[in-house]
Every structure is written in structure tokens, then in C-alpha cells.
Amino acid sequence: MPIDLKTITLTRYDQARHQELMEELDHKDSKSRFIHSIKDRLISSSYQKDFSFASAYVVEKNNIPIGYTYLSPRNKDTVFIEISLLKQARGRGLGSRTLMEASDYLFTKYNIKEVRADVDPSNEKSMNMLLNCGFSPDEEEYAQRGYTGKIEFVKDSYCYQSKRRK
């Protein structure tokens, strides 16, 4: 069953949804190639029974696939989010919209306390998107990892609620 957010829809990805997408899209189309290229990543995502939202989702705007998001619970209070958009969908605020609407959904529907995302420090656009969406770098977590890889960003429900009240 699709999750209808404010301006986008998240459709749980599975083999049947993959087949629908491949039938809907011209196989030479870049959207089709994108969906096909992430098939293994999405199909292999583990669906955890304790968290009904834990899965990969096709992100759709006006019934057109624009990318995917992957929601993965770390524990009952924390969820990691991964977002990837088609190149032609980037630069139009759709990544921010997906991040905000998915976070809103998790905070309100599941009472999640934190939404986290990993970002490569060289990916300035993604880092700026996270900052603009109210996420902040978790420098403590980064220091504990002791490596120069991805930076973990966090948005907590307290920050989220205080921003919503304004």
C-alpha cells in the first residue's frame, strides 16, 4: 500500500512493483535504467517485522518514479534514511521534500525520536540539503568511528517539534 505524503508518494519496493515499473517505463528511458540498476539493492533490503515501515520505497511524484528511499531502523527510536534521485529530478528541491516528508511521517506516525543519514563529506549538495532540512552533524558519532568516511547527520524529534511549533 503506498504511503501518500504531502507532495510525494512512497511505494514499497518488491518484485511485483519492479515488474510494474518495467512495464510502465520504456526500457531505454533513463528512469527505467535507474530502477533496473537499483533492483538488487532494493530487493535485497531486509523487511523487519518489528517495523512495518522498514523497507525500500520507490519515490514517486505525480505517479512518476523519481528515485528511491531506504528506511532502516537502528533501534525502536532511530531510523536511518537513504535517498537517491534520478539525475533529472535533482536540483528541484525533490530530495529535500522527500527527506522532510519522510521524516515528518516517521516522527508523527511511528513516534521515532531520531532520523539519521550518512553523507560523504565531499558531497556538498547532500550535506547542504541535510543542514537545510534541520539535520545536524553528529560529531560525537563521527569521532567514535575514528575514520574519515561518511559523516552521520541526525535530526531529532525535539528539534523537529520545536521547529513545527513556529
MDAnalysis code that builds the backbone (N, CA, C; Angstrom):
import MDAnalysis as mda
import numpy as np

u = mda.Universe.empty(498, n_residues=166, atom_resindex=np.repeat(np.arange(166), 3), trajectory=True)
u.add_TopologyAttr("name", ["N", "CA", "C"] * 166)
u.add_TopologyAttr("resid", np.arange(1, 167))
u.add_TopologyAttr("resname", ["MET", "PRO", "ILE", "ASP", "LEU", "LYS", "THR", "ILE", "THR", "LEU", "THR", "ARG", "TYR", "ASP", "GLN", "ALA", "ARG", "HIS", "GLN", "GLU", "LEU", "MET", "GLU", "GLU", "LEU", "ASP", "HIS", "LYS", "ASP", "SER", "LYS", "SER", "ARG", "PHE", "ILE", "HIS", "SER", "ILE", "LYS", "ASP", "ARG", "LEU", "ILE", "SER", "SER", "SER", "TYR", "GLN", "LYS", "ASP", "PHE", "SER", "PHE", "ALA", "SER", "ALA", "TYR", "VAL", "VAL", "GLU", "LYS", "ASN", "ASN", "ILE", "PRO", "ILE", "GLY", "TYR", "THR", "TYR", "LEU", "SER", "PRO", "ARG", "ASN", "LYS", "ASP", "THR", "VAL", "PHE", "ILE", "GLU", "ILE", "SER", "LEU", "LEU", "LYS", "GLN", "ALA", "ARG", "GLY", "ARG", "GLY", "LEU", "GLY", "SER", "ARG", "THR", "LEU", "MET", "GLU", "ALA", "SER", "ASP", "TYR", "LEU", "PHE", "THR", "LYS", "TYR", "ASN", "ILE", "LYS", "GLU", "VAL", "ARG", "ALA", "ASP", "VAL", "ASP", "PRO", "SER", "ASN", "GLU", "LYS", "SER", "MET", "ASN", "MET", "LEU", "LEU", "ASN", "CYS", "GLY", "PHE", "SER", "PRO", "ASP", "GLU", "GLU", "GLU", "TYR", "ALA", "GLN", "ARG", "GLY", "TYR", "THR", "GLY", "LYS", "ILE", "GLU", "PHE", "VAL", "LYS", "ASP", "SER", "TYR", "CYS", "TYR", "GLN", "SER", "LYS", "ARG", "ARG", "LYS"])
u.atoms.positions = np.array([
    [0.850, -1.177, 0.000],
    [0.000, 0.000, 0.000],
    [0.899, 1.245, 0.000],
    [0.682, 2.155, -0.917],
    [1.517, 3.356, -0.987],
    [1.336, 4.261, 0.233],
    [2.399, 4.976, 0.552],
    [2.339, 5.981, 1.614],
    [2.244, 7.328, 0.921],
    [1.088, 7.946, 0.994],
    [0.889, 9.249, 0.375],
    [1.302, 10.325, 1.358],
    [2.379, 11.023, 1.020],
    [2.846, 12.132, 1.832],
    [2.284, 13.413, 1.227],
    [2.767, 14.560, 1.644],
    [2.193, 15.821, 1.161],
    [2.295, 15.983, -0.353],
    [3.485, 15.824, -0.914],
    [3.655, 16.054, -2.353],
    [4.249, 14.867, -3.092],
    [4.651, 13.839, -2.364],
    [5.234, 12.652, -2.991],
    [4.555, 11.402, -2.449],
    [4.793, 10.295, -3.121],
    [4.267, 9.000, -2.688],
    [5.433, 8.035, -2.562],
    [5.420, 7.249, -1.500],
    [6.400, 6.186, -1.308],
    [5.672, 4.861, -1.518],
    [6.170, 4.072, -2.464],
    [5.575, 2.764, -2.752],
    [6.593, 1.700, -2.393],
    [6.216, 0.822, -1.472],
    [7.141, -0.236, -1.048],
    [7.611, -1.012, -2.268],
    [8.903, -1.199, -2.314],
    [9.518, -1.853, -3.457],
    [9.572, -3.356, -3.232],
    [9.086, -4.095, -4.196],
    [9.195, -5.546, -4.183],
    [9.223, -6.023, -5.631],
    [9.279, -7.307, -5.835],
    [9.391, -7.843, -7.190],
    [8.200, -7.430, -8.048],
    [6.994, -7.436, -7.477],
    [5.809, -7.056, -8.245],
    [5.879, -5.589, -8.665],
    [6.319, -4.726, -7.764],
    [6.436, -3.299, -8.095],
    [7.512, -3.095, -9.159],
    [8.588, -3.851, -9.079],
    [9.625, -3.752, -10.091],
    [9.050, -4.100, -11.472],
    [8.291, -5.165, -11.526],
    [7.705, -5.578, -12.806],
    [6.762, -4.498, -13.333],
    [5.938, -3.908, -12.461],
    [5.046, -2.816, -12.874],
    [5.841, -1.660, -13.456],
    [6.912, -1.285, -12.778],
    [7.724, -0.164, -13.246],
    [8.343, -0.464, -14.602],
    [8.824, -1.671, -14.775],
    [9.464, -2.018, -16.038],
    [8.445, -2.027, -17.180],
    [7.198, -2.396, -16.874],
    [6.151, -2.383, -17.899],
    [5.709, -0.952, -18.198],
    [5.679, -0.094, -17.181],
    [5.251, 1.298, -17.353],
    [6.266, 2.127, -18.122],
    [7.544, 1.829, -17.918],
    [8.598, 2.665, -18.469],
    [9.208, 2.050, -19.725],
    [9.586, 2.893, -20.638],
    [10.324, 2.466, -21.813],
    [11.689, 1.979, -21.335],
    [12.099, 0.795, -21.710],
    [13.346, 0.214, -21.204],
    [14.588, 0.999, -21.613],
    [14.476, 1.877, -22.581],
    [15.610, 2.708, -22.971],
    [15.616, 4.021, -22.197],
    [14.561, 4.283, -21.491],
    [14.436, 5.520, -20.723],
    [15.384, 5.493, -19.531],
    [15.931, 6.641, -19.161],
    [16.876, 6.691, -18.036],
    [16.203, 6.304, -16.726],
    [14.898, 6.576, -16.591],
    [14.190, 6.169, -15.369],
    [14.162, 4.652, -15.275],
    [13.922, 3.995, -16.409],
    [13.894, 2.542, -16.438],
    [15.261, 1.972, -16.082],
    [16.322, 2.544, -16.645],
    [17.672, 2.065, -16.350],
    [17.992, 2.266, -14.871],
    [17.557, 3.402, -14.310],
    [17.806, 3.685, -12.901],
    [17.112, 2.637, -12.031],
    [15.842, 2.396, -12.270],
    [15.085, 1.430, -11.478],
    [15.708, 0.042, -11.628],
    [16.094, -0.333, -12.849],
    [16.704, -1.638, -13.061],
    [18.056, -1.742, -12.350],
    [18.822, -0.657, -12.360],
    [20.158, -0.695, -11.753],
    [20.107, -0.812, -10.230],
    [19.025, -0.345, -9.619],
    [18.935, -0.439, -8.157],
    [18.093, -1.634, -7.706],
    [17.648, -2.450, -8.658],
    [16.783, -3.588, -8.331],
    [17.388, -4.465, -7.241],
    [18.629, -4.897, -7.430],
    [19.239, -5.801, -6.462],
    [19.343, -5.164, -5.088],
    [19.688, -3.872, -5.058],
    [19.802, -3.143, -3.783],
    [18.450, -3.103, -3.076],
    [17.406, -2.854, -3.847],
    [16.080, -2.734, -3.251],
    [15.500, -4.094, -2.865],
    [15.621, -5.060, -3.754],
    [15.074, -6.387, -3.476],
    [15.767, -7.015, -2.273],
    [17.069, -6.787, -2.129],
    [17.802, -7.420, -1.029],
    [17.592, -6.711, 0.303],
    [16.861, -5.593, 0.293],
    [16.617, -4.911, 1.561],
    [15.819, -5.819, 2.483],
    [16.232, -5.856, 3.737],
    [15.563, -6.756, 4.680],
    [14.328, -6.074, 5.244],
    [13.236, -6.752, 5.177],
    [11.991, -6.229, 5.754],
    [11.913, -6.758, 7.183],
    [11.997, -5.859, 8.110],
    [12.000, -6.256, 9.516],
    [10.569, -6.247, 10.040],
    [10.158, -7.341, 10.607],
    [8.778, -7.488, 11.043],
    [8.399, -6.521, 12.159],
    [9.367, -6.106, 12.987],
    [9.051, -5.221, 14.104],
    [8.747, -3.796, 13.651],
    [9.184, -3.445, 12.457],
    [8.998, -2.087, 11.955],
    [8.308, -2.170, 10.608],
    [7.028, -1.825, 10.562],
    [6.277, -2.001, 9.320],
    [6.769, -1.090, 8.208],
    [7.484, -0.022, 8.547],
    [7.968, 0.898, 7.520],
    [9.338, 0.514, 6.990],
    [10.027, -0.439, 7.624],
    [11.408, -0.763, 7.262],
    [11.463, -1.431, 5.901],
    [11.937, -0.695, 4.923],
    [11.994, -1.235, 3.579],
    [12.568, -0.200, 2.629],
    [12.668, -0.599, 1.391],
    [12.993, 0.324, 0.315],
    [11.686, 0.763, -0.332],
    [11.652, 1.998, -0.762],
    [10.458, 2.561, -1.387],
    [10.843, 3.282, -2.662],
    [10.005, 3.157, -3.682],
    [10.148, 3.972, -4.872],
    [9.511, 5.315, -4.535],
    [10.235, 6.409, -4.790],
    [9.706, 7.755, -4.568],
    [9.043, 8.192, -5.873],
    [7.778, 8.589, -5.779],
    [7.044, 8.990, -6.961],
    [6.450, 10.375, -6.772],
    [6.469, 11.147, -7.826],
    [5.829, 12.468, -7.854],
    [4.870, 12.423, -9.032],
    [3.595, 12.636, -8.757],
    [2.563, 12.562, -9.803],
    [2.620, 11.222, -10.558],
    [2.785, 10.135, -9.805],
    [2.832, 8.767, -10.343],
    [4.034, 8.496, -11.247],
    [5.059, 9.340, -11.185],
    [6.266, 9.145, -11.979],
    [7.414, 8.844, -11.026],
    [8.096, 7.704, -11.196],
    [9.229, 7.393, -10.319],
    [10.345, 8.435, -10.484],
    [10.803, 8.963, -9.349],
    [11.889, 9.953, -9.396],
    [13.108, 9.481, -8.610],
    [13.005, 8.336, -7.928],
    [14.133, 7.825, -7.164],
    [13.678, 6.771, -6.174],
    [14.498, 6.592, -5.157],
    [14.118, 5.659, -4.109],
    [14.586, 6.187, -2.763],
    [13.976, 5.673, -1.718],
    [14.439, 5.921, -0.355],
    [14.446, 4.579, 0.365],
    [15.373, 4.458, 1.267],
    [15.508, 3.238, 2.048],
    [15.457, 3.624, 3.513],
    [14.530, 3.043, 4.239],
    [14.377, 3.309, 5.670],
    [14.825, 2.075, 6.428],
    [15.747, 2.283, 7.349],
    [16.329, 1.165, 8.078],
    [16.401, 1.501, 9.562],
    [15.638, 0.798, 10.403],
    [15.687, 1.085, 11.830],
    [17.001, 0.659, 12.466],
    [17.550, 1.531, 13.292],
    [18.729, 1.173, 14.084],
    [18.251, 0.549, 15.384],
    [17.209, 1.105, 15.945],
    [16.533, 0.584, 17.131],
    [15.118, 1.144, 17.106],
    [14.350, 0.971, 18.188],
    [12.943, 1.407, 18.150],
    [12.776, 2.923, 18.086],
    [13.825, 3.684, 18.369],
    [13.724, 5.139, 18.369],
    [14.471, 5.825, 17.229],
    [15.286, 5.091, 16.490],
    [16.154, 5.706, 15.489],
    [16.036, 4.994, 14.146],
    [15.916, 5.785, 13.089],
    [15.819, 5.258, 11.733],
    [16.869, 5.941, 10.861],
    [17.556, 5.141, 10.046],
    [18.448, 5.683, 9.023],
    [17.650, 5.846, 7.744],
    [17.924, 6.932, 7.038],
    [17.269, 7.173, 5.757],
    [18.340, 7.352, 4.686],
    [18.082, 6.765, 3.560],
    [18.952, 6.914, 2.384],
    [18.048, 7.351, 1.246],
    [18.467, 8.357, 0.496],
    [17.677, 8.855, -0.630],
    [18.569, 8.922, -1.858],
    [18.030, 8.487, -2.986],
    [18.721, 8.626, -4.256],
    [17.688, 9.025, -5.299],
    [17.979, 10.094, -6.029],
    [17.069, 10.568, -7.064],
    [17.688, 10.434, -8.445],
    [16.822, 10.288, -9.437],
    [17.272, 10.326, -10.813],
    [17.970, 11.655, -11.070],
    [18.944, 11.658, -11.946],
    [19.676, 12.901, -12.232],
    [18.740, 14.021, -12.675],
    [17.750, 13.699, -13.512],
    [16.850, 14.744, -13.999],
    [15.881, 15.249, -12.925],
    [15.803, 14.568, -11.785],
    [14.932, 15.013, -10.691],
    [15.697, 15.847, -9.662],
    [17.004, 15.926, -9.819],
    [17.831, 16.655, -8.852],
    [17.810, 18.154, -9.126],
    [18.101, 18.928, -8.080],
    [18.197, 20.372, -8.224],
    [16.862, 21.080, -8.263],
    [15.798, 20.375, -7.959],
    [14.456, 20.974, -7.979],
    [13.787, 20.915, -6.606],
    [14.558, 20.579, -5.583],
    [14.017, 20.521, -4.235],
    [13.315, 19.226, -3.891],
    [13.346, 18.243, -4.786],
    [12.638, 16.987, -4.537],
    [13.339, 16.136, -3.483],
    [14.658, 16.212, -3.406],
    [15.384, 15.486, -2.365],
    [15.036, 16.035, -0.995],
    [15.013, 17.356, -0.875],
    [14.638, 17.992, 0.394],
    [13.209, 17.650, 0.764],
    [12.331, 17.692, -0.231],
    [10.928, 17.382, 0.017],
    [10.782, 15.936, 0.489],
    [11.489, 15.025, -0.159],
    [11.438, 13.615, 0.233],
    [11.954, 13.443, 1.657],
    [13.073, 14.072, 1.958],
    [13.667, 13.982, 3.294],
    [12.730, 14.549, 4.357],
    [12.166, 15.710, 4.105],
    [11.266, 16.350, 5.080],
    [9.976, 15.549, 5.267],
    [9.379, 15.138, 4.169],
    [8.104, 14.432, 4.267],
    [8.267, 13.042, 4.868],
    [9.341, 12.354, 4.544],
    [9.584, 11.029, 5.137],
    [9.887, 11.173, 6.627],
    [10.676, 12.183, 6.998],
    [10.966, 12.429, 8.422],
    [9.677, 12.756, 9.175],
    [8.865, 13.624, 8.606],
    [7.591, 14.002, 9.209],
    [6.733, 12.758, 9.445],
    [6.670, 11.905, 8.443],
    [5.898, 10.668, 8.534],
    [6.410, 9.788, 9.680],
    [7.716, 9.617, 9.776],
    [8.298, 8.770, 10.823],
    [8.094, 9.371, 12.205],
    [8.273, 10.674, 12.351],
    [8.106, 11.324, 13.648],
    [6.653, 11.257, 14.120],
    [5.703, 11.461, 13.230],
    [4.305, 11.507, 13.656],
    [3.646, 10.131, 13.705],
    [3.863, 9.301, 12.700],
    [3.182, 8.003, 12.641],
    [3.808, 6.970, 13.572],
    [5.138, 6.988, 13.713],
    [5.818, 5.954, 14.480],
    [6.496, 6.478, 15.742],
    [6.356, 7.758, 16.006],
    [6.945, 8.369, 17.201],
    [8.452, 8.107, 17.294],
    [9.108, 8.116, 16.141],
    [10.557, 7.955, 16.076],
    [11.202, 9.170, 16.743],
    [12.286, 8.954, 17.443],
    [12.974, 10.061, 18.131],
    [14.067, 10.688, 17.278],
    [14.715, 9.881, 16.403],
    [15.804, 10.393, 15.564],
    [15.724, 9.810, 14.161],
    [16.018, 10.652, 13.199],
    [16.228, 10.196, 11.831],
    [17.668, 10.549, 11.504],
    [18.423, 9.578, 10.995],
    [19.849, 9.771, 10.714],
    [20.134, 9.479, 9.251],
    [21.184, 10.095, 8.753],
    [21.639, 9.863, 7.380],
    [23.152, 9.950, 7.352],
    [23.776, 9.105, 6.552],
    [25.221, 9.155, 6.331],
    [25.477, 9.894, 5.027],
    [26.473, 10.775, 5.030],
    [26.809, 11.525, 3.825],
    [28.324, 11.604, 3.687],
    [28.788, 11.400, 2.481],
    [30.205, 11.571, 2.186],
    [30.528, 13.062, 2.277],
    [31.567, 13.445, 3.017],
    [31.902, 14.867, 3.177],
    [32.165, 15.593, 1.860],
    [32.507, 14.871, 0.814],
    [32.748, 15.527, -0.477],
    [31.451, 15.837, -1.221],
    [30.325, 15.319, -0.740],
    [29.037, 15.557, -1.378],
    [28.389, 16.795, -0.755],
    [28.847, 17.962, -1.184],
    [28.393, 19.221, -0.589],
    [26.896, 19.448, -0.759],
    [26.345, 19.075, -1.903],
    [24.912, 19.287, -2.139],
    [24.067, 18.500, -1.134],
    [24.440, 17.248, -0.895],
    [23.688, 16.435, 0.070],
    [23.869, 16.955, 1.491],
    [25.093, 17.374, 1.807],
    [25.334, 17.924, 3.146],
    [24.508, 19.190, 3.351],
    [24.457, 20.067, 2.353],
    [23.658, 21.288, 2.453],
    [22.172, 20.969, 2.557],
    [21.726, 19.964, 1.808],
    [20.322, 19.570, 1.879],
    [19.964, 19.130, 3.292],
    [20.812, 18.294, 3.896],
    [20.544, 17.837, 5.260],
    [20.518, 19.007, 6.232],
    [21.471, 19.904, 6.122],
    [21.511, 21.080, 7.006],
    [20.264, 21.937, 6.817],
    [19.860, 22.149, 5.574],
    [18.675, 22.965, 5.293],
    [17.381, 22.304, 5.758],
    [17.404, 20.990, 5.913],
    [16.220, 20.259, 6.377],
    [16.222, 20.062, 7.896],
    [17.134, 20.735, 8.597],
    [17.134, 20.687, 10.055],
    [18.001, 19.609, 10.663],
    [18.777, 18.906, 9.858],
    [19.696, 17.894, 10.377],
    [20.982, 18.580, 10.818],
    [21.676, 17.956, 11.737],
    [22.970, 18.485, 12.158],
    [23.968, 17.338, 12.235],
    [25.251, 17.642, 11.992],
    [26.264, 16.587, 12.058],
    [26.393, 16.049, 13.477],
    [26.510, 14.750, 13.591],
    [26.728, 14.123, 14.888],
    [28.228, 13.918, 15.023],
    [28.903, 14.951, 15.503],
    [30.363, 14.924, 15.588],
    [30.860, 13.874, 16.577],
    [30.080, 13.610, 17.606],
    [30.462, 12.590, 18.590],
    [30.504, 11.214, 17.941],
    [29.475, 10.896, 17.176],
    [29.419, 9.613, 16.467],
    [30.567, 9.524, 15.461],
    [30.798, 10.615, 14.761],
    [31.870, 10.660, 13.763],
    [33.226, 10.400, 14.421],
    [33.460, 11.023, 15.576],
    [34.729, 10.844, 16.298],
    [34.872, 9.405, 16.798],
    [33.767, 8.814, 17.270],
    [33.810, 7.445, 17.766],
    [34.175, 6.456, 16.659],
    [33.755, 6.743, 15.448],
    [34.059, 5.860, 14.330],
    [35.547, 5.896, 13.998],
    [36.191, 7.036, 14.271],
    [37.628, 7.150, 14.073],
    [38.084, 6.966, 12.644],
    [37.277, 7.392, 11.691],
    [37.700, 7.306, 10.304],
    [37.226, 8.551, 9.554],
    [37.727, 8.725, 8.382],
    [37.410, 9.939, 7.637],
    [36.365, 9.685, 6.557],
    [35.532, 8.693, 6.772],
    [34.492, 8.348, 5.803],
    [33.294, 9.257, 5.912],
    [32.126, 8.678, 5.893],
    [30.884, 9.439, 5.863],
    [30.606, 10.113, 7.199],
    [29.967, 11.264, 7.112],
    [29.538, 11.986, 8.311],
    [28.095, 11.589, 8.592],
    [27.798, 11.305, 9.833],
    [26.436, 10.956, 10.209],
    [25.712, 12.225, 10.642],
    [24.555, 12.471, 10.038],
    [23.717, 13.609, 10.388],
    [22.509, 13.090, 11.147],
    [21.999, 13.898, 12.047],
    [20.858, 13.483, 12.854],
    [19.846, 14.607, 12.936],
    [18.598, 14.225, 12.934],
    [17.500, 15.161, 13.193],
    [16.662, 14.495, 14.266],
    [16.501, 15.176, 15.397],
    [15.750, 14.531, 16.474],
    [14.352, 15.111, 16.591],
    [13.474, 14.374, 17.258],
    [12.074, 14.776, 17.350],
    [11.904, 16.040, 18.180],
    [12.789, 16.296, 19.132],
    [12.685, 17.527, 19.922],
    [12.913, 18.737, 19.020],
    [13.959, 18.680, 18.229],
    [14.268, 19.751, 17.284],
    [13.123, 19.885, 16.282],
    [12.636, 18.779, 15.808],
    [11.563, 18.749, 14.820],
    [10.301, 19.394, 15.391],
    [9.948, 19.009, 16.611],
    [8.743, 19.561, 17.215],
    [8.885, 21.052, 17.481],
    [10.055, 21.479, 17.925],
    [10.217, 22.898, 18.208],
    [10.157, 23.708, 16.910],
    [10.639, 23.160, 15.816],
    [10.570, 23.862, 14.540],
    [9.122, 23.909, 14.039],
    [8.368, 22.843, 14.261],
    [6.982, 22.805, 13.771],
    [6.087, 23.794, 14.499],
    [6.394, 24.103, 15.730],
    [5.532, 24.998, 16.510],
    [5.600, 26.442, 16.029],
    [6.656, 26.796, 15.336],
    [6.826, 28.177, 14.892],
    [5.854, 28.553, 13.811],
])
